[in-house]
Structures are given as C-alpha cells and as structure tokens.
C-alpha cells in the first residue's frame, strides 16, 4: 500500500465515530478524503496527500483522547516521519495540550489569534494544506448556523491573506468560495 492509502486507512479508523458538525452530518471522514482528492488534483505529492488524510487526527483524536504517542507512532510507522511532521505543523496551536493548559476557557477570538499567528509562520507546503482544508470547510457549510458562518468568513479571509501567495489558483478558488458563503448569509 502507498503512504496515501495507509494514511486514509488510519484516518478512517481515527474518525470512525465522528460526524460533520453541520449540513448533511456526513461521516467526518468525507472531509479528509475530499482534502486528499483536492491535493492530488493540484499536483501535491504523496506526503502532502497523506498529511491531508491525517490533518485532523492529532488535534481532534489523539489530543482529545490522550493518545498522542500512540497516534504519532502509528503515523510514523505507516506513513513516515515527514508526514507526521506535516501533521503537527497543521495542528492548531490552540488545540495543543500545552496551550490548553495555559489558557483555560479561551474565547474563540483568542484561539483564532494564536492559530493565525502560527499559520503565518508555517511552511509554504503547510499553507497550501491549510487552504485546501479551509476550502473544503467553506464549501461544506451549507447547513451551518448563520452565526457560525459569520465567524468563519473573516477568519477564512485572514487565513487566505496569510497563505494566498503560495498558490494563486487555489487562493482564487478559496476567495470565490468565501464570497459564495458571504452571499448565503
């Protein structure tokens, strides 16, 4: 099996009991699967595709269930150190155990500020991944509450501003998706 197939198998296992928060409430795995397809369609290599499959595993599964070491080992063994490193780079700082311990009960704006500061300094590869992730999230917000959309739109614009230079075509696609989401509000 390729590292992408290994990553998808791990992601399916990790997200097996999760559902999307809004809209169709599809099984959560549809999100990383779409991110992998998008990464492949724009010519990203297998490391990036594998990281897109696993991009939410550390923050949504491993940290939440206190199984970080176990998931790190599994990702490293089945996909390699480079994929694991990219997964950590994609993990929101506000979701790390250290940040959570130092910042109990943060407001969304505080979390976003620290995450955006991190996004501004991550690698160009990780910025491209962040745009792929955000594009899929923006495109799947049909059933999201109006209030959630209103919070997500300015955050998405800030993410776009921090990442757009790495891929103009992807940036334009994300910009158009944000505009479409704005019109739906």
Phi, psi and omega in degrees: 000148177282167178294332177292316177296318177299316181296317179296321178297316177297316180297319179298319178294314183297318186263013188303331182256008181261152175230156175298147187285333184220178178068232185290344186054039175302162170305140186303328186303338179299329180293304178298326178297318177294323178296320177298313180300318179296314179301316179296319184293337179258012172087017178290146181286176184295329178298313179295315179300317179296318178296324177294326176296324188255006191299336180256358185295314183294310185283325184269335185245297187299311181292315182296330182255008179058042180235035184302309182301315180301312181291322175302312181299317182293317178296314180301312183294320187264341184229343177104161182296324182295320178294316179300315180298319179292323176300317178294322179296328180277347181289131178297131179303321182293350178261358180284148181302322182296315181291318179299319180295323182277347185225070180292140177054051179286154174279158180304320181297324177293315179298315181297320181301316180289324178292319179294320177301320177294315181301323182295338184247000179286168181296160176298325177298314179294324177296319177299317178298319178299321178293321177299313179300311182294321178301314180295319179296315179298318181289348182246025183263015183310313183267009181289147176300146180308318181298322178294317178299319181296329176281323187286328183298306180296325176298319180295321177295320179293318176299315179301315180299325181283338189242345192305325186295341184282339181199097185297323181293313177297320179299318179296320178297317178293318178302315179296320179295320178296316178301317179297319178295320177300319181295332181281351181274000000 
